[in-house]
Amino acid sequence: MTNTIRILGIEGTAWAASAALFDAETDDVVIETDAYQPESGGIHPREASEHMHDAIPDVVGRVLEHARETYDGPATEPPVDAIAFSRGPGLGPCLRVVGTAARALSQVLEVPLVGVNHMVAHLEIGRHTSGFDSPVCLNASGANAHLLAYRNGRYRVLGETMDTGVGNSIDKFTRHVGWSHPGGPKVEQAAKDGEYVDLPYVVKGMDFSFSGIMSAAKQRYDDGVPVEDVCYSLQENIFGMLTEVAERALSLTGSDELVLGGGVGRNARLREMLAEMCAQRGADFHAPEPRFLGDNAGMIAVLGAKMYAADDTLALEDSRVDPNFRPDQVPVTWRRDEPELAAGRGVDAADDTQVRGAEALVDIAPDAGRVTKRRKAKTYRHPALDDRLRTERTTLEARLTSLARREGVPTPVLSDVDRTEARLELEYVGERDLQAALSPERVRDVGRHLARLHRAGFVHGDPTTRNVRVDGDRTYLIDFGLGYHTDHVEDYAMDLHVFDQSLVGTAADPEPLREAAREGYREVGDQRVLERLHDVEGRGRYQSDAE
């Protein structure tokens, strides 16, 4: 990026009518924001659109005036080099107001248009302010929650919410209680006086779900549990889930850098959990300053400058907004000459004696043919929740590892289990992780193995390329700690989806491998599962929830 670039950014995906000026020479960002505040309930698309219609001209006008006052170039030249705007994802009526304003300003000033993906901007502002090379990003915003990493020219989705965005989930609870929008700050305040009560905790590989915990929280409140206790427990469980999947993404990719994006990132407890997890792993964590965490035009302008420098601009006829614009649809043109996130190194018998996974510390003794796995306490989680999860997962791993082998799936032989200490002793299997030996044949085996588990009525729960071991012509499944018994086709499809996403996140050319996994599953499993997998992959999880 040249140091003379000045970009005017416009944001208006849902509630924040915002404009900003980014000056690349000084790295200075000036932001003007006028936030929509509904009188009751959540965001109403029509009201939000009306707010954008009234507020966007005002915030853009103030920023443009500042741009003119601080411009020291020729008077005949425009004070900015381009207009960047949020193309999506977001509420369609709001996006259309922003798109119209950006196109009009572009034509008046005779400067190019830059169409920015709102969620990629959350990631890029974290990367920009942290100085990290190629971090994993946890985006936690109102309508979205996902993990992203840069690979093969795109930001790949490693994990995501399977239902509602994290902020909208919290807002649903606060609307039930009768609190006004936004609910997140009110939950954070109430939680300071709360005590822990059990609520559901749902992690499926690096995906997660909030619908169950929200239903349970509403029921607890209706049953008379103090709202402070419910709020405290909501934070502990929801943010514990997000922190756990972030750690799983770091483990899968081998990254030692994590950035946080999205408005929910303003929550102090979430930042505390993520920082503690990273410290425990020896990783670096960065959260941008609060003005960059919520929806804001500053991040749009910063990413717009990177895209403009890469000649990634839009013709007027190509500038339509997209309410369902996924981050993994964006060609990352501005990082062509920058490092991407390499897949993490797998476990190799030749030089590994101890491995830190996402969940456990594993001592390896290949000569003795033995592995000792210890689920160490996660200090970022509430002790009661952590004790429950460690005990449950150790018990499930022991039970399902043995049950899978009886179904014809190669797994390690279990020799000892200590549920109190959350410790397992197992047979050492394989020479290396699948991650280090990816091939269609191996992946096809995994597809068959998962189909056999599903026929027997349970799922693996975390079938990533780090949880498959290979040697010779044998392919083993390991680490069943997130598995469970189920007869739901949706759960089987999700199991296959987790493996599919791990291929996307670690393989240089994932498409042949993804097809091989389906071929293997098709040979043994139920066609309905593959049909449901297609449905899962087609769901619009990046649509804004305006309830």
Long-range contacts (C-beta under 8 A, 24 or more apart in sequence): 1-305, 1-306, 1-309, 1-334, 2-309, 4-81, 5-81, 5-305, 5-308, 5-309, 6-67, 6-71, 6-79, 6-80, 6-81, 7-80, 7-81, 7-82, 7-83, 7-84, 7-114, 7-301, 7-302, 7-304, 7-305, 7-308, 8-60, 8-63, 8-64, 8-67, 8-80, 8-82, 8-83, 8-84, 8-105, 8-301, 9-83, 9-84, 9-85, 9-116, 9-297, 9-298, 9-299, 9-300, 9-301, 9-302, 9-304, 10-56, 10-60, 10-83, 10-84, 10-85, 10-86, 10-98, 10-101, 10-102, 10-105, 10-297, 10-300, 11-85, 11-86, 11-98, 11-118, 11-295, 11-296, 11-297, 11-299, 11-300, 12-52, 12-56, 12-86, 12-90, 12-94, 12-95, 12-97, 12-98, 13-86, 13-88, 13-89, 13-90, 13-91, 13-94, 13-95, 13-98, 13-118, 13-295, 13-544, 14-43, 14-48, 14-90, 14-91, 14-94, 14-142, 14-143, 14-295, 14-544, 14-546, 15-43, 15-48, 15-51, 15-142, 15-295, 16-294, 16-295, 16-296, 17-51, 17-52, 17-55, 17-56, 17-58, 17-59, 18-59, 18-295, 18-296, 18-297, 18-298, 18-300, 19-56, 19-59, 19-60, 19-62, 19-63, 19-64, 19-297, 20-63, 20-296, 20-297, 20-298, 20-300, 20-301, 21-63, 21-66, 21-67, 21-70, 21-80, 21-301, 22-298, 22-301, 22-302, 22-304, 22-305, 23-70, 24-305, 29-298, 29-301, 29-302, 30-63, 30-66, 31-291, 31-296, 31-297, 31-298, 32-59, 32-62, 32-63, 32-297, 33-59, 33-296, 33-297, 34-58, 34-59, 37-180, 37-181, 38-180, 38-181, 39-180, 40-180, 41-175, 41-181, 42-168, 42-171, 42-172, 42-175, 42-181, 42-545, 42-546, 42-547, 43-91, 43-181, 43-544, 43-546, 44-546, 45-91, 45-92, 45-93, 45-94, 45-546, 46-93, 48-91, 48-93, 48-94, 48-546, 49-91, 49-93, 49-94, 49-96, 49-97, 52-93, 52-94, 52-97, 52-98, 53-97, 56-97, 56-98, 56-101, 57-101, 59-297, 60-101, 60-105, 63-297, 64-105, 78-109, 78-110, 78-111, 80-109, 80-111, 81-111, 81-112, 81-308, 82-106, 82-111, 82-112, 82-113, 82-114, 82-304, 82-305, 82-308, 82-313, 83-109, 83-111, 83-112, 83-113, 83-114, 83-304, 84-113, 84-114, 84-115, 84-116, 84-300, 84-301, 84-303, 84-304, 84-305, 84-307, 84-308, 85-113, 85-114, 85-115, 85-116, 85-300, 86-116, 86-117, 86-118, 86-121, 86-300, 86-321, 87-115, 87-116, 87-117, 87-118, 87-319, 87-320, 87-321, 87-322, 87-325, 88-117, 88-118, 88-321, 88-322, 88-323, 88-324, 88-325, 88-542, 89-117, 89-118, 89-119, 89-143, 89-144, 89-322, 89-323, 89-324, 89-325, 89-326, 89-542, 89-543, 89-544, 90-118, 90-143, 90-321, 90-323, 90-544, 91-323, 91-544, 91-546, 92-321, 92-323, 95-321, 95-322, 95-323, 96-321, 98-321, 99-319, 99-320, 99-321, 102-319, 103-316, 103-319, 106-316, 107-316, 112-308, 112-313, 112-314, 113-313, 113-314, 113-315, 113-316, 113-319, 114-304, 114-307, 114-308, 114-312, 114-313, 114-314, 115-314, 115-319, 116-300, 116-303, 116-304, 116-307, 117-325, 117-327, 117-329, 117-330, 118-295, 118-300, 118-325, 119-144, 119-146, 119-148, 119-261, 119-326, 119-327, 119-542, 120-148, 120-155, 120-303, 120-327, 120-330, 120-332, 121-299, 121-300, 121-302, 121-303, 122-261, 122-262, 122-299, 123-148, 123-155, 123-259, 123-261, 123-327, 124-299, 124-302, 124-303, 124-306, 125-261, 125-288, 125-292, 125-298, 125-299, 125-302, 125-303, 126-259, 126-260, 126-261, 126-286, 126-287, 126-288, 126-292, 127-259, 128-302, 129-286, 129-288, 129-289, 129-292, 130-257, 130-259, 130-284, 130-286, 130-288, 132-257, 132-259, 132-284, 132-286, 133-257, 133-338, 133-339, 134-255, 134-257, 134-338, 134-339, 134-340, 134-341, 135-255, 135-257, 135-258, 135-259, 135-286, 135-341, 136-246, 136-249, 136-250, 136-253, 136-255, 136-257, 136-258, 136-259, 136-341, 137-258, 137-259, 137-260, 137-261, 138-242, 138-245, 138-246, 138-249, 138-258, 138-259, 138-260, 138-261, 138-274, 139-261, 139-262, 139-327, 140-166, 140-167, 140-242, 140-260, 140-261, 140-262, 140-263, 140-264, 140-265, 140-270, 141-165, 141-166, 141-167, 141-261, 141-262, 141-263, 141-264, 141-295, 142-166, 142-167, 142-168, 142-171, 142-182, 142-262, 142-263, 142-264, 142-295, 142-544, 142-545, 143-167, 143-168, 143-542, 143-543, 143-544, 143-545, 144-262, 144-541, 144-542, 145-208, 145-210, 145-242, 145-262, 145-264, 146-327, 146-541, 147-206, 147-245, 147-246, 147-249, 148-327, 148-328, 149-249, 149-253, 149-255, 149-341, 149-505, 150-332, 150-335, 150-340, 150-341, 151-340, 151-341, 151-505, 152-340, 152-508, 152-509, 153-331, 153-332, 153-335, 153-336, 154-328, 154-330, 154-331, 154-332, 155-327, 155-328, 155-330, 155-332, 156-328, 156-504, 156-505, 157-326, 157-327, 157-328, 157-501, 157-504, 158-206, 158-249, 158-252, 158-253, 158-501, 158-502, 158-504, 158-505, 159-205, 159-206, 159-207, 159-208, 159-245, 159-248, 159-249, 159-501, 160-207, 160-208, 160-541, 161-207, 161-208, 161-209, 161-210, 161-541, 162-204, 162-207, 162-208, 162-209, 162-494, 162-541, 163-209, 163-210, 163-211, 163-541, 164-210, 164-211, 164-214, 164-545, 165-545, 166-210, 166-238, 166-242, 166-262, 166-264, 167-262, 167-263, 167-264, 168-545, 168-547, 169-210, 169-211, 169-213, 169-214, 169-238, 170-234, 170-238, 170-264, 172-214, 172-547, 173-214, 173-217, 173-218, 173-221, 173-230, 173-234, 176-218, 176-221, 177-221, 177-227, 182-263, 184-263, 184-264, 184-266, 184-267, 185-266, 187-231, 187-234, 187-235, 188-231, 188-235, 188-267, 188-268, 188-269, 190-227, 190-228, 190-231, 190-232, 191-228, 191-231, 191-232, 191-234, 191-235, 191-269, 192-228, 192-232, 193-228, 193-232, 194-226, 194-228, 194-229, 194-230, 194-231, 194-232, 194-233, 195-228, 195-229, 195-232, 196-229, 196-232, 196-233, 196-236, 196-382, 196-384, 196-385, 197-225, 197-229, 197-230, 197-233, 198-233, 198-384, 198-388, 199-230, 199-233, 199-234, 199-237, 200-237, 201-237, 201-240, 201-241, 201-385, 201-389, 202-241, 203-241, 203-244, 203-245, 203-482, 204-461, 204-462, 204-482, 204-494, 204-495, 204-498, 205-248, 205-461, 205-462, 205-463, 205-464, 205-482, 205-498, 205-501, 205-502, 206-245, 206-248, 206-249, 206-252, 206-464, 206-498, 206-501, 206-502, 207-245, 207-494, 207-497, 207-498, 207-501, 208-241, 208-242, 208-245, 210-238, 213-237, 213-238, 235-267, 235-269, 235-270, 236-269, 236-381, 236-382, 236-385, 237-385, 239-267, 239-269, 239-270, 239-273, 240-273, 240-380, 240-381, 240-382, 240-385, 242-270, 242-273, 242-274, 243-270, 243-273, 243-274, 243-277, 243-380, 243-381, 244-358, 244-359, 244-378, 244-381, 246-274, 246-277, 247-277, 247-281, 247-358, 247-359, 248-358, 248-359, 248-462, 248-464, 249-505, 250-278, 250-281, 250-283, 250-358, 251-344, 251-356, 251-357, 251-358, 251-466, 252-343, 252-344, 252-358, 252-435, 252-464, 252-465, 252-466, 252-502, 252-505, 252-506, 253-341, 253-342, 253-343, 253-344, 253-505, 253-506, 254-341, 254-342, 254-343, 254-344, 254-345, 255-283, 255-341, 255-344, 256-281, 256-282, 256-283, 256-284, 257-283, 257-284, 257-286, 258-283, 258-284, 258-285, 258-286, 259-285, 259-286, 259-287, 259-288, 260-285, 260-286, 260-287, 260-288, 260-293, 261-288, 261-293, 262-293, 263-293, 263-294, 263-295, 265-293, 266-290, 266-293, 266-294, 272-380, 273-380, 273-381, 274-380, 276-379, 276-380, 277-378, 277-380, 280-378, 280-379, 280-380, 281-356, 303-334, 306-334, 307-333, 307-334, 309-334, 310-334, 310-336, 323-543, 323-544, 324-540, 324-542, 324-543, 325-542, 326-542, 327-542, 343-435, 343-465, 343-505, 343-506, 343-507, 344-435, 344-466, 344-506, 345-436, 346-432, 346-433, 346-434, 346-435, 346-436, 346-465, 346-466, 347-432, 347-433, 347-466, 347-469, 348-431, 348-432, 348-433, 348-436, 349-428, 349-430, 349-431, 349-432, 357-466, 357-479, 359-393, 359-479, 359-481, 360-481, 364-428, 365-428, 366-428, 368-428, 369-427, 369-428, 370-415, 370-425, 370-426, 370-427, 370-428, 371-412, 371-425, 371-426, 371-427, 371-428, 372-423, 372-424, 372-425, 373-423, 373-424, 373-425, 373-426, 374-421, 374-422, 374-423, 375-422, 375-423, 375-481, 376-422, 390-422, 391-419, 391-420, 391-422, 393-422, 393-481, 393-482, 394-418, 394-419, 394-422, 394-423, 394-424, 394-481, 395-419, 396-480, 396-481, 396-482, 396-483, 396-484, 397-424, 397-479, 397-480, 397-481, 397-483, 398-424, 400-458, 400-460, 400-480, 400-483, 401-426, 401-478, 401-480, 403-456, 403-458, 404-449, 404-452, 404-453, 404-456, 404-460, 404-477, 404-480, 407-452, 407-453, 407-455, 407-456, 408-452, 409-449, 409-452, 409-453, 409-477, 410-449, 410-474, 410-475, 410-476, 410-477, 411-476, 411-477, 411-478, 411-480, 412-476, 412-478, 426-478, 429-469, 429-471, 429-474, 429-476, 429-478, 430-469, 430-470, 430-471, 430-474, 430-476, 431-469, 431-470, 431-471, 432-469, 432-470, 432-471, 433-465, 433-466, 433-468, 433-469, 433-470, 434-465, 434-466, 434-468, 434-469, 434-470, 434-475, 435-465, 435-466, 435-506, 437-470, 438-465, 438-503, 438-506, 438-507, 438-513, 440-512, 440-513, 440-515, 440-516, 441-516, 442-468, 442-470, 442-475, 443-503, 443-513, 443-516, 443-517, 443-520, 444-516, 444-517, 444-519, 444-520, 445-475, 445-520, 446-475, 446-477, 446-499, 446-517, 446-520, 447-496, 447-499, 447-516, 447-517, 447-518, 447-519, 447-520, 447-521, 447-522, 447-523, 447-524, 447-525, 448-520, 448-521, 448-523, 448-524, 449-475, 449-477, 450-492, 450-495, 450-496, 450-499, 450-521, 450-525, 451-520, 451-521, 451-523, 451-524, 451-525, 451-526, 451-529, 452-524, 452-525, 453-477, 453-483, 453-495, 454-492, 454-495, 454-525, 454-526, 454-529, 455-524, 455-525, 455-526, 457-485, 457-486, 457-487, 458-483, 458-484, 458-485, 458-486, 459-483, 459-484, 459-486, 459-491, 459-492, 459-494, 459-495, 460-495, 461-495, 461-498, 462-498, 463-495, 463-496, 463-498, 463-499, 463-502, 464-498, 464-499, 464-502, 465-502, 465-503, 465-506, 465-507, 466-502, 489-526, 489-528, 489-529, 489-532, 490-532, 490-536, 492-525, 492-526, 492-529, 492-532, 493-529, 493-530, 493-532, 493-533, 493-535, 493-536, 494-536, 496-521, 496-529, 496-530, 496-533, 497-533, 497-536, 497-537, 500-533, 500-537
